[in-house]
Amino acid sequence: MKKGLKSPSKKCTLISASLLFLCTTLTVQAQDFLYGDALPDAPHLAVRGDNTVGVRTINLTHKNQVDILNSKGGADPMYDRPLTIEVWYPSEAPKNKGATVSYEEVMGTRGDSLRPLVPFTFKGRAYRNAAPKATTGGYPLIVVSHGYVGSRYLMTYLTENLASKGYIVVSIDHTDSTFKDANAFQSTLLNRAKDIRFVINTIAEKGSSSSKDQLSGMLDSENIGIVGYSMGGYGVLNVGGAGYSDGLTAFFGQMTGGSTAILALAASNAEYQKQIDPRIKAVVAFAPWGMERGVWDANGLAGLKKPTLFIAGDQDDISGYEKGIKAIYKGAVNADRYLLTYKNARHNVAPNPPPAAALQPGLHIDEYYRYAEPSWDQRKINNINQHFLTAFLGTHLKGTDYGAYLDIPKESNEQDWHGFKPRSSTGMQLLHAKAALPNMKQ
């Protein structure tokens, strides 16, 4: 050691050791943070509920459906359409903050002629196949529909959170519309709303007291909410009462060689009105696609009479905002409706944050931007979504008074919103419009 230099003291050594321990501890804690966990500035209703969550996978078959991908004009061929769903529910499993479940997912799109499929897993907070928790009167049902392309695991931060608050939550893998099996768009156009209706009816049967399914007696099938993102939004709005325009039915016929199969979902079809399910009490549409493409007209939007929460980014470059999502909000004049807008956000206002697998070098940028928002922390968006869906769905499916969280008098930059930490509710707007016909229900 050179003259004039002093050896480290024991005090410095202890400080260094303490800093090393602190860094190690913080690293472990960061690794334990899972999708949907509450950030320090999460709004009040984002926190998970009191129930531990069970999860199970069910394979369904929707028989005798139009095989639109093989339609060549004339009579449409028929097939049995496979659907996989994931069900989250309140469980009898013990409370354990460290308990996790692994979800198996892929990045990419179909993998043959498009982007290669890259399998990965990510963790959630649920117990696989746990025994359901019995309840008097059953739990309200929420059905979730992903975008094109996507999967039933695209919004686990939300599905787990809602299940922990006393809902049965079902998320659909829409055949021909997932990362694994994405196919020609006419299948998504036709089948999205039909899949949602089929799953609602199937789960209602499984949840009935006469069923032998695990869900028997657990379901309050008279209180149902439907949640959709992008093409899922396109689907839930139709299921909720917004029939498609004749312009869409004509376009669909052109792209399928003359098929009229989608006419069953058109506002001008008297039979369509008979499909509107009175058990559905609330609709949530994240970035719903289609308005800029003529999917709805004034007549179709007027048919939406369910309470509806729209969630959008004002820079949405997929569904559009002013002439897209906001135009739907304005046109749905017979629905009591809200529009939550994330300022400077684009289309990805609904998914989980980007998985660690999407951060690998060399991957197509769209693997990351299938999830991420350029100007927002996706975890913050997730927490805000949990907060507002808890308030909105709780109001309409459980009759809980969440009015203070939904009656927002000013923009977030002008005033702290109720339920938000001081200085945390910036960059948002929440609009509310009452139904022109307030006593009309479907």
Secondary structure as UniProt FT lines:
FT   TURN            3..4
FT   HELIX           10..32
FT   TURN            35..36
FT   TURN            40..41
FT   HELIX           44..46
FT   STRAND          53..66
FT   HELIX           68..70
FT   STRAND          78..91
FT   TURN            97..98
FT   STRAND          101..107
FT   STRAND          118..124
FT   STRAND          127..128
FT   TURN            136..137
FT   STRAND          139..145
FT   TURN            152..155
FT   HELIX           156..164
FT   TURN            165..166
FT   STRAND          168..173
FT   TURN            175..176
FT   TURN            179..181
FT   HELIX           185..206
FT   TURN            209..210
FT   TURN            214..217
FT   STRAND          219..229
FT   HELIX           231..240
FT   HELIX           246..255
FT   TURN            256..257
FT   HELIX           261..265
FT   TURN            267..268
FT   HELIX           270..273
FT   TURN            274..275
FT   TURN            278..279
FT   STRAND          280..286
FT   HELIX           291..293
FT   HELIX           298..302
FT   STRAND          308..313
FT   TURN            314..315
FT   HELIX           321..325
FT   HELIX           326..331
FT   TURN            333..334
FT   STRAND          337..342
FT   TURN            343..344
FT   HELIX           356..359
FT   TURN            361..362
FT   HELIX           365..369
FT   TURN            370..371
FT   HELIX           378..393
FT   HELIX           394..398
FT   HELIX           403..406
FT   TURN            412..414
FT   TURN            418..419
FT   TURN            422..423
FT   STRAND          428..433
FT   TURN            438..439
//
